[in-house]
Amino acid sequence: MSPRPRVYKTEGIVLRSMNLGEADRVLTILTPRLGKLRVIAKGVRRTRSRIGGALEPFSDVQLVLAVGRTWDVVTSSSLEDPHLGLRNDLHSTAAAWYIVELADRFCEGSADSHQAFRLLAQSLSALDAPPDEVTREVVARWFELALLDAMGFRPELVRCLECGAQIEPDGNAYSPVGGGVLCSQCSHAAHGVRPISGDALKVLRHLQRSALVGVLRLHLTPTMHREIERLMHATVSAVLERELRSRDFFSEIAAREAAAAR
C-alpha cells in the first residue's frame, strides 16, 4: 500500500471523542477505505472553532486531514449527515451508542472497513427516523447479524454446526461460542449451549437474509425480543471476548420505554 499524501480527504463516521488539553479533541473515526483512524481536531473546543459542530459522535462527515507525528490533524470538515433526529430521542441515542461501540470494537486494527462503514451508516440513518417509523431493537439486532457476517463470523442458522443436518423447526439449541444452531441430537455434546425456540430461529433467519429497510417496522413481543437479544449478546461477547459498556444502558432504556407503554 502506497503512503498517504501529506494532505488527504476521507468520509468518516465519528465513533467517539476524547478531550485533550484545554481546547483539542482526539476523535476515533470509521472510514470506508482507510479503516479506523484516530485524529486530532486542534482548538475544536473553543467557542469560535469553525469545525467543532461537525465533529460529534454519530456524525457522518467529510474531512481534510494532514499527516501528523502522532495523530493526523483535521484541517477542515463538513457535515454529510449529523443524524440530529436520533439525538432528540433517548431510546434512539442509546441504540446509536450501542451500534457505534460495536463497530468500534469489531473494526479494531482492521483496514477492510467498507462493509462495516456501510452497515453503520445505514443503521444510524434508520435510527434517525421518527420513533414510530422504526423499531430500535430490531435495528440493533439486524446490525449485530450483518456486522458479524461482514467480519467473517456469520452465525449458522440453517444447518447443524456439528453434523451438518438441516435444522428442524423445534427442539434445537444455540451455541454462542460455536456461532450457530445445533440439532437435538448434537446439542448435548457442545459446551455452553442455550435452547432456542422455533419462533426465535425464524426471526433470526429473517433478519439475517433481509435488507434493513425490510425489517424496520418488525415488532416483536417482549418475550421474543429478550430471547433473541440474549442469544445475540452471548454471540457478540464470545467473538469479542469482552462486554460492551453501552449495552446495559440501551437495554435499560428499552425496558423502561416498554414498561411505560404497558
C-alpha angles and dihedrals in degrees: 000000000000117000118263117259117256090259121027142166131230141163114235146170115229108235100177143337138213127200115239124192118326101316113006132092131201112217131199108214130187111212130189096234110015100050120228116343133192109210136170125234105201119213091359094136094057115106093239096048112133096204104041098091093059097050103073125125113275092025119132105217144173111229137193109205133189119207111252137185099254104005131009112252128238107232097172139356140189131190122250093175127346092192091223094168096066091049090062094057120062094208092052091045091052091050090049093052089051098051092042091053090046091054090045093054097042094048095050107139093353122133093184096081105138097104094041090050092050093048092047092048091051093048095047090049089052092051088049090067121096111284094246091058098056139039104225096201090054090052089053094048091047091049092050092053095043094047092047088053093047092050095049100262101103109166114237107235103160108050133036112266091220108040102014094234120149108267115246119221097257143023096048135131134214127226114205091188093047091042103230153039129311125201121239091260095055104033095087092062097056127086121240098003121165129203116256123198122227091244093052090051090052092051093048091050090049092051092045095054099037133088113241093248089061096058104037093107096040108131121200129192114252090248093051093046093049091053094049093043092053093049093049093044090053091048095049091046091051092052096043095035089219142076122251115237094215096054097080092048091051092047092048094051092046092050092048092052092047091052091049091051091054 
